[in-house]
Amino acid sequence: MYEHQSAYQYQLRQQDPSIPDQWVTYIQPLVDRALQEMEEGINPEHLYQEFILSGVLVGLGYSPDQAIEQVEEWEKGESKLLQQSKMGG
């Protein structure tokens, strides 16, 4: 198993040889959450920032849930730009 690969990622790899399909399946929780937040009326710029950052973290080995949690943590403290975009500008 690869160093940063979760058991879920490994299982996907064994079932489906299509790498893009594996990633699309793996990031589906991010997509579902983005769609939910869009329906709640959250600023689109903020959504793009939040979920592109989450995707980057997933690519670095975080699970989708860990990635979302990390970005939300940044949003609440460390990142002034995420705070600003969440407020609409």
N, C-alpha and C positions, 0 to 999 in steps of 0.2 A: 504494500500500500504506500502511496506517496506521502511525504512528510506532512503536508498541510491538508490532506484529504480526509474528510470525515467518513464514517462508516456508510452514511447515506450516499455520499458522492461515489464511494467505491462500489456500492450496490448498483447505482445507476449505470456506472461504467460497465459493469458486468452484464446488465440486461440489454443495453442499447449501445451499439457501437458509434452512434452519431453524437459526436461531441457537442455540436450546437444544440441538439435536442436535450442533451443532458443538462446543459446550462439553463436552457429555457425552463425546464422542469424544476431545476433547483432554485431558480430565482422567482418562481411563481408566487411565493408569499410576499415578496417585495411588490410585485405587480398588483396583487390583490389589495394590499395595504394602500398603495398609491391611488388606486381607483376609489377606494373607500374615502380617503382623505380628499380627493377631488370632489366627490359628492357632498362632502361637508363644507365645501366652499373655500378651502385653503388656497392661498395665493399660488398660482401656477409656477411662478419663478421659484418659490420656496420648495414646492414639490419636486421640481427638477433638481434643485440643489441637493435636497435630502436623499432622493432615491438614486441619483448618480453617485453621490458619495457612498451610499450603502452598497451599490454595485461594485465600486472600487474595493471596498472592504471585503466583500464576498470573494472577489478575485484574489485578495491577499490571504484568504483562508478562513475568514470569519463565516459563521453560519448566517443565513438571512436574519434570524432573530437577533443574534449578537451584533450584526451590522446596524440594524435599526436602533437597537439600544444605545450603541456607541454614538451614532449621529444625534440622537435625542439628548444624550448627555452633553455633547458639544453645543447643541442648541440652547441648553439651559444654562451654560456657563462660559465655556471657553471661546465660542465663536460669535462674535458680534455681528458678522455678516448673516449668519443663519437666523439670529434673533431679529435682525432688521428686516430680512425678507419675509419672515413669518408675520410681521406686523404690516406687511403690504408695501414695503418699499424701503 
